[in-house]
Amino acid sequence: MQIDFHHGVTYVVARLAGMKHDDAKIIAHCAQYVDDATNHGHVRFDNGATYSRIATAHKMLDYSNFSELANHKAWVPFHFLPGNNLKKADEENVSDRFIRRLICKPGSYVAHDMVNDCITDRKRPYSLHRLGITMHVYIDTWAHYGFCGTTHPINRATKIKVLDHNGSNIDEKKITERIKGFFKGIFDNAASDFVDDVQPLGHGAVLSYPDQPYLKWSYINGLGEEIVRDNPSDFIHAIKAMHAAIVRYQAGNINEVVEPIGDDDMEKIKYMITNLNDDDGEKRHKQWLKAIADGEFSFGKQNIEYVAKGEGSWKHIATGTKERIDAKGAIFEYKDSFLTSDWKMFHDAAQAHRFNILHNILPRYGICVG
């Protein structure tokens, strides 16, 4: 999913789940920042203090995409949570091909374990930040299902069919040209030989089709199976699941009975998901922020914004830097407020989340990718 959903929709759902504005802002910011935290390594301060942050995503231009280890550390725990073929941890699974167990599945038992662990560990200083990260991964199981977070032919997609905004099929030749143009624009001639290796990583072969809320499309996967996707329906299911998870987080009870989102709010959400059909997620995001500012939801008018990097960003507030990428050997002024800053809390939460997924949850299902 893109910024319109991870930030705008997550804020709306958090408010509708009863979250206060300030808490909902943190959850929504973290949900989106998972896609934007592409720097990793030590941050060094002028008093000798250091802090080690992790990347929760990689840019397409970052050739660490070709590294299996990088795939496992970023794509698996943060974007393509293995679904274990929708089987429970104690169910017999030895006959399944391992790759099928790595495929993302909507609302899997693995995903429920992830959400429940986040809820039961909610007393941590970074618990809201972890909830935002968890919601990013949770709802991505609906957007990214059928794909896995490692390089494998199962992620290949052929015979892609996409319905346009009027419900008509877009010419397959145009789709193929768009895909070729996408990769040509990213990789120079020296790297062109690697394109076939990149396409099987996640849903690279189908571009952003899985992440566009309004889209209906289909393709043939790497196993020769036809996959039909209805993003509007899938995204509504994801919204309902996210709403229930946030309500239960607030109650501190994984079994809390949840009242559904009110009819008027749900109708507004459905309308926007279906009718905001610009290919650019940033433009759709602005429309969600406008609807929030105009008071089109039951929680009333509220102005929110999202700054990923640079001036006004969480990192700027925490470390004083306005740079999008740290200069080699950069030293930052240390302030006591760094320890409780949202930027540090996000990275604390990200490390806790990744460790729990790779070393606690997935091993319960016999999955080792750590």
Buried (B, 14 or more C-beta within 10 A) or exposed (E): BBBBBBBBBBBBBBBBBBBEBEBBBBBBBBBBBBBBBBBBEEBBBEEEEEBEBBBBBBEBEBBBBBBEEBBBBBBBBBBBBBBBBBBBBEEEBEEEEEBBBBBBBBBBBBBBBBBBBBBEEBEBEBBBBBBBBBBBBBBBBBBBBBBBBBBBEBBBBEEBBBBEEEEEEBEEEEBEEEBEEBBEEBBEEEBEEBBEEBBBBBBBBBBBBBBBBBBBBBBBBBEEEEBEBEBBEBBBBBBBBBBBBBBBBBBEEBEEEBEEBEEEBBEBBBEBBBEBEBEEBEEBBBBBBEBBEEEBBEBEEBEBEBBBBEEEBBBBBBBEBEEEEBEEEEEBEBBEEBBEBBBBBBBBBBBBBBEBBBEEBBBBBEBEBB
